[in-house]
Amino acid sequence: MKRVLWGVLCLFILTGCGGYWQVVDPTTKDVYYTKNVKKEKRGAVRFIDAKTGVLIILQNSEVIEVSKDQFRKAVGPK
């Protein structure tokens, strides 16, 4: 599982973090959706939650690229 997470992290670093992302906090199981994810120096990720507009910073996270349709279903119309 850690290998997959590192692969995903490397992928979105290399792609400039564009696209649609699902970010899961493995501790609380909270699920967030965003269009941009930024990796911080100490391994945390920073992003704006698409549902609430709130800045979220997570030290531990699972980041998964999702399709535009999955993103829209989860977030709702804007």
DSSP file (Angstrom, degrees, kcal/mol; ACC not computed):
  #  RESIDUE AA STRUCTURE BP1 BP2  ACC     N-H-->O    O-->H-N    N-H-->O    O-->H-N    TCO  KAPPA ALPHA  PHI   PSI    X-CA   Y-CA   Z-CA
    1    1 A M     >        0   0    0      0, 0.0     4,-2.2     0, 0.0     5,-0.2   0.000 360.0 360.0 360.0 -41.2    0.0    0.0    0.0
    2    2 A K  H  >  +     0   0    0      1,-0.2     4,-2.5     2,-0.2     5,-0.2   0.875 360.0  55.6 -62.9 -35.3    2.8    2.4    0.8
    3    3 A R  H  > S+     0   0    0      1,-0.2     4,-2.0     2,-0.2    -1,-0.2   0.898 107.6  48.7 -63.8 -40.1    4.3    1.7   -2.6
    4    4 A V  H  > S+     0   0    0      2,-0.2     4,-2.5     1,-0.2    -2,-0.2   0.916 110.7  50.9 -65.0 -43.7    1.1    2.7   -4.3
    5    5 A L  H  X S+     0   0    0     -4,-2.2     4,-2.7     1,-0.2    -2,-0.2   0.917 110.5  48.2 -62.0 -43.7    0.9    5.9   -2.2
    6    6 A W  H  X S+     0   0    0     -4,-2.5     4,-2.7     1,-0.2    -1,-0.2   0.895 111.0  52.2 -63.4 -38.7    4.4    6.9   -3.1
    7    7 A G  H  X S+     0   0    0     -4,-2.0     4,-2.2    -5,-0.2    -2,-0.2   0.919 111.0  46.1 -62.4 -43.7    3.7    6.2   -6.7
    8    8 A V  H  X S+     0   0    0     -4,-2.5     4,-2.5     2,-0.2     5,-0.2   0.915 112.2  51.5 -65.3 -43.3    0.6    8.4   -6.6
    9    9 A L  H  X S+     0   0    0     -4,-2.7     4,-1.6     1,-0.2    -2,-0.2   0.931 112.1  46.0 -59.7 -45.8    2.5   11.2   -4.8
   10   10 A C  H  X S+     0   0    0     -4,-2.7     4,-2.5     1,-0.2    -1,-0.2   0.890 110.1  56.0 -63.3 -39.1    5.3   11.1   -7.4
   11   11 A L  H  X S+     0   0    0     -4,-2.2     4,-1.9     1,-0.2     6,-0.2   0.939 110.1  42.2 -60.8 -49.0    2.7   11.1  -10.2
   12   12 A F  H  <>S+     0   0    0     -4,-2.5     5,-1.8     1,-0.2     4,-0.3   0.765 112.2  54.8 -76.6 -20.3    1.0   14.2   -9.1
   13   13 A I  H ><5S+     0   0    0     -4,-1.6     3,-0.8    -5,-0.2    -1,-0.2   0.921 112.3  44.2 -68.9 -43.9    4.2   16.0   -8.4
   14   14 A L  H 3<5S+     0   0    0     -4,-2.5    -2,-0.2     1,-0.2    -1,-0.2   0.815 113.3  50.2 -70.1 -31.0    5.4   15.2  -11.9
   15   15 A T  T ><5S-     0   0    0     -4,-1.9     3,-0.7    -5,-0.2    -1,-0.2   0.415 116.4-109.0 -89.9   2.5    2.1   16.2  -13.5
   16   16 A G  T < 5 -     0   0    0     -3,-0.8    -3,-0.2    -4,-0.3    -4,-0.1   0.622  54.2 -84.7  81.3  11.1    1.9   19.5  -11.7
   17   17 A C  T 3 <S+     0   0    0     -5,-1.8    20,-0.5    -6,-0.2    -1,-0.2   0.633  85.9 143.9  67.4  16.0   -0.9   18.4   -9.5
   18   18 A G    <   +     0   0    0     -3,-0.7     2,-0.3    -6,-0.1    -1,-0.2  -0.366  35.1  49.4 -79.3 166.6   -3.6   19.3  -12.1
   19   19 A G  S    S-     0   0    0     16,-0.1     2,-0.4    -3,-0.1    48,-0.1  -0.753  97.5 -44.6 108.6-155.2   -6.7   17.2  -12.6
   20   20 A Y        -     0   0    0     46,-0.5    46,-2.6    -2,-0.3     2,-0.4  -0.976  56.1-171.5-124.4 131.3   -9.2   15.9  -10.1
   21   21 A W  E     -AB  34  65A   0     13,-3.0    13,-2.2    -2,-0.4     2,-0.5  -0.947  20.7-153.5-131.4 142.3   -8.2   14.3   -6.8
   22   22 A Q  E     -AB  33  64A   0     42,-3.2    42,-2.8    -2,-0.4     2,-0.5  -0.966  18.9-165.5-107.5 127.5   -9.7   12.4   -3.9
   23   23 A V  E     -AB  32  63A   0      9,-2.7     9,-2.9    -2,-0.5     2,-0.5  -0.969   2.2-166.0-118.3 124.7   -7.8   12.8   -0.7
   24   24 A V  E     -AB  31  62A   0     38,-2.7    38,-2.1    -2,-0.5     7,-0.2  -0.926  17.6-143.1-113.9 131.6   -8.5   10.5    2.2
   25   25 A D     >  -     0   0    0      5,-2.5     4,-2.7    -2,-0.5     5,-0.4  -0.838  14.6-158.4 -86.5 109.2   -7.4   11.1    5.8
   26   26 A P  T  4 S+     0   0    0      0, 0.0    -1,-0.1     0, 0.0    35,-0.1   0.726  86.6  54.7 -66.7 -20.3   -6.6    7.4    6.9
   27   27 A T  T  4 S+     0   0    0     33,-0.2    34,-0.0     1,-0.1    -2,-0.0   0.938 125.3  18.9 -76.2 -48.4   -6.9    8.3   10.6
   28   28 A T  T  4 S-     0   0    0      2,-0.1    -1,-0.1    -3,-0.1     3,-0.1   0.589  95.2-130.1 -97.9 -13.0  -10.4    9.8   10.5
   29   29 A K     <  +     0   0    0     -4,-2.7     2,-0.1     1,-0.3    -2,-0.0   0.602  51.9 156.9  67.8  14.1  -11.6    8.3    7.1
   30   30 A D        -     0   0    0     -5,-0.4    -5,-2.5    -6,-0.0     2,-0.4  -0.473  31.3-147.3 -67.7 141.0  -12.7   11.8    6.0
   31   31 A V  E     -A   24   0A   0     -7,-0.2     2,-0.3    -2,-0.1    -7,-0.2  -0.948  17.2-177.8-116.9 131.2  -12.8   12.1    2.2
   32   32 A Y  E     -A   23   0A   0     -9,-2.9    -9,-2.7    -2,-0.4     2,-0.4  -0.870  13.1-149.8-123.8 156.7  -12.0   15.3    0.4
   33   33 A Y  E     +A   22   0A   0     -2,-0.3    17,-3.6   -11,-0.2    18,-0.3  -0.984  24.2 158.4-127.9 141.8  -12.1   16.3   -3.3
   34   34 A T  E     -A   21   0A   0    -13,-2.2   -13,-3.0    -2,-0.4    15,-0.1  -0.975  42.4-138.9-154.7 163.0   -9.9   18.9   -4.9
   35   35 A K  S    S+     0   0    0     13,-0.3     2,-0.4    -2,-0.3   -16,-0.1   0.609  92.6  37.2 -99.0 -17.4   -8.4   20.1   -8.2
   36   36 A N        -     0   0    0     12,-0.3    12,-0.5   -18,-0.1     2,-0.4  -0.999  60.1-174.1-139.6 135.2   -5.0   20.9   -6.9
   37   37 A V        -     0   0    0    -20,-0.5     2,-0.5    -2,-0.4    10,-0.2  -0.995   7.3-163.0-127.5 133.3   -2.8   19.2   -4.3
   38   38 A K  E     -C   46   0B   0      8,-2.7     8,-2.8    -2,-0.4     2,-0.5  -0.970  13.4-139.9-119.0 129.5    0.5   20.6   -3.1
   39   39 A K  E     -C   45   0B   0     -2,-0.5     6,-0.2     6,-0.2     2,-0.1  -0.754  20.7-142.3 -87.0 127.6    3.1   18.5   -1.3
   40   40 A E    >   -     0   0    0      4,-3.4     3,-1.6    -2,-0.5    -1,-0.0  -0.355  26.7-100.6 -83.3 167.5    4.8   20.3    1.6
   41   41 A K  T 3  S+     0   0    0      1,-0.3    -1,-0.1     2,-0.1    -2,-0.0   0.836 119.8  47.8 -58.7 -37.4    8.4   20.0    2.5
   42   42 A R  T 3  S-     0   0    0      1,-0.0    -1,-0.3     2,-0.0    -3,-0.0   0.202 126.8 -91.3 -95.1  16.7    7.8   17.6    5.5
   43   43 A G  S <  S+     0   0    0     -3,-1.6    -2,-0.1     1,-0.3     2,-0.0   0.326  84.4 129.3  97.8  -8.5    5.5   15.3    3.6
   44   44 A A        -     0   0    0     -5,-0.1    -4,-3.4    16,-0.1     2,-0.4  -0.330  50.9-132.9 -73.1 161.7    2.2   16.9    4.4
   45   45 A V  E     -CD  39  58B   0     13,-2.6    13,-2.3    -6,-0.2     2,-0.4  -0.936  15.0-161.1-116.5 145.6   -0.3   17.7    1.6
   46   46 A R  E     +CD  38  57B   0     -8,-2.8    -8,-2.7    -2,-0.4     2,-0.3  -0.981  24.1 141.9-126.7 134.2   -2.1   21.1    1.3
   47   47 A F  E     - D   0  56B   0      9,-2.2     9,-3.3    -2,-0.4     2,-0.6  -0.982  48.6-106.5-162.3 164.7   -5.3   21.6   -0.8
   48   48 A I  E     - D   0  55B   0    -12,-0.5     2,-0.3    -2,-0.3   -13,-0.3  -0.903  38.2-123.5 -99.5 123.8   -8.6   23.5   -0.9
   49   49 A D     >  -     0   0    0      5,-2.8     4,-2.9    -2,-0.6     5,-0.3  -0.535  14.6-147.2 -67.8 123.9  -11.6   21.2   -0.2
   50   50 A A  T  4 S+     0   0    0    -17,-3.6    -1,-0.2    -2,-0.3   -16,-0.1   0.772  93.6  51.4 -66.6 -27.4  -13.9   21.6   -3.3
   51   51 A K  T  4 S+     0   0    0    -18,-0.3    -1,-0.2     1,-0.1   -17,-0.1   0.896 127.6  16.8 -76.0 -41.0  -17.1   21.0   -1.2
   52   52 A T  T  4 S-     0   0    0      2,-0.2    -2,-0.2    -3,-0.1    -1,-0.1   0.652  89.7-127.6-109.6 -19.9  -16.4   23.6    1.5
   53   53 A G     <  +     0   0    0     -4,-2.9     2,-0.3     1,-0.3    -3,-0.1   0.598  61.3 142.0  78.7  11.1  -13.7   25.9    0.2
   54   54 A V        -     0   0    0     -5,-0.3    -5,-2.8     1,-0.0     2,-0.4  -0.666  57.1-117.0 -90.6 139.2  -11.6   25.3    3.3
   55   55 A L  E     -D   48   0B   0     -2,-0.3     2,-0.4    -7,-0.2    -7,-0.2  -0.614  34.9-165.8 -72.0 127.6   -7.8   24.9    3.3
   56   56 A I  E     -D   47   0B   0     -9,-3.3    -9,-2.2    -2,-0.4     2,-0.4  -0.956  12.3-172.8-119.3 135.5   -6.9   21.5    4.5
   57   57 A I  E     -D   46   0B   0     -2,-0.4     2,-0.4   -11,-0.2   -11,-0.2  -0.990   8.9-177.0-127.3 121.6   -3.4   20.3    5.5
   58   58 A L  E     -D   45   0B   0    -13,-2.3   -13,-2.6    -2,-0.4     3,-0.1  -0.969  22.3-163.3-122.4 131.8   -2.9   16.6    6.2
   59   59 A Q  S    S+     0   0    0     -2,-0.4     2,-0.5   -15,-0.2    -1,-0.1   0.888  89.3  33.6 -75.7 -40.5    0.3   15.0    7.4
   60   60 A N  S    S+     0   0    0    -16,-0.1     2,-0.3   -15,-0.1   -33,-0.2  -0.966  81.2 146.8-117.0 130.5   -0.9   11.5    6.5
   61   61 A S        -     0   0    0     -2,-0.5     2,-0.5   -36,-0.2   -36,-0.2  -0.991  43.6-132.9-157.4 160.7   -3.1   11.1    3.4
   62   62 A E  E     -B   24   0A   0    -38,-2.1   -38,-2.7    -2,-0.3     2,-0.5  -0.991  26.8-162.5-116.9 120.3   -4.1    8.8    0.6
   63   63 A V  E     +B   23   0A   0     -2,-0.5     2,-0.4   -40,-0.2   -40,-0.2  -0.915  10.9 177.6-111.4 125.3   -4.3   10.7   -2.7
   64   64 A I  E     -B   22   0A   0    -42,-2.8   -42,-3.2    -2,-0.5     2,-0.3  -0.990  27.5-128.5-130.5 129.8   -6.1    9.2   -5.6
   65   65 A E  E     -B   21   0A   0     -2,-0.4     2,-0.3   -44,-0.2   -44,-0.3  -0.604  32.6-171.5 -74.5 135.6   -6.7   10.7   -9.1
   66   66 A V        -     0   0    0    -46,-2.6   -46,-0.5    -2,-0.3     2,-0.1  -0.838  24.6 -99.2-124.8 163.0  -10.4   10.5  -10.0
   67   67 A S     >  -     0   0    0     -2,-0.3     4,-2.3     1,-0.1     5,-0.2  -0.315  34.1-109.9 -76.3 164.4  -12.3   11.2  -13.2
   68   68 A K  H  > S+     0   0    0      1,-0.2     4,-2.6     2,-0.2     5,-0.2   0.884 120.4  52.5 -60.8 -39.4  -14.1   14.5  -13.8
   69   69 A D  H  > S+     0   0    0      2,-0.2     4,-2.4     1,-0.2    -1,-0.2   0.917 109.0  48.2 -65.1 -43.6  -17.4   12.6  -13.6
   70   70 A Q  H  > S+     0   0    0      2,-0.2     4,-2.0     1,-0.2    -2,-0.2   0.910 112.3  50.7 -61.5 -41.6  -16.5   11.1  -10.2
   71   71 A F  H  X S+     0   0    0     -4,-2.3     4,-2.6     1,-0.2     5,-0.3   0.938 111.0  47.3 -61.0 -48.7  -15.4   14.5   -9.0
   72   72 A R  H  X S+     0   0    0     -4,-2.6     4,-2.6     1,-0.2    -2,-0.2   0.884 110.9  51.7 -63.5 -39.4  -18.7   16.2  -10.1
   73   73 A K  H  < S+     0   0    0     -4,-2.4    -1,-0.2     1,-0.2    -2,-0.2   0.897 115.3  42.2 -63.4 -39.6  -20.8   13.4   -8.5
   74   74 A A  H  < S+     0   0    0     -4,-2.0    -2,-0.2    -5,-0.2    -1,-0.2   0.879 124.9  33.1 -74.8 -39.2  -19.0   13.8   -5.2
   75   75 A V  H  < S-     0   0    0     -4,-2.6    -3,-0.2    -5,-0.2    -2,-0.2   0.810 100.3-139.5 -90.3 -33.0  -18.8   17.6   -5.1
   76   76 A G     <  -     0   0    0     -4,-2.6    -1,-0.1    -5,-0.3    -2,-0.1  -0.251  42.2 -36.2  92.6 172.3  -22.1   18.5   -6.8
   77   77 A P              0   0    0      0, 0.0    -4,-0.0     0, 0.0    -5,-0.0  -0.354 360.0 360.0 -69.8 147.4  -22.7   21.2   -9.3
   78   78 A K              0   0    0     -2,-0.1    -2,-0.0     0, 0.0    -6,-0.0   0.357 360.0 360.0-112.6 360.0  -20.9   24.5   -9.0
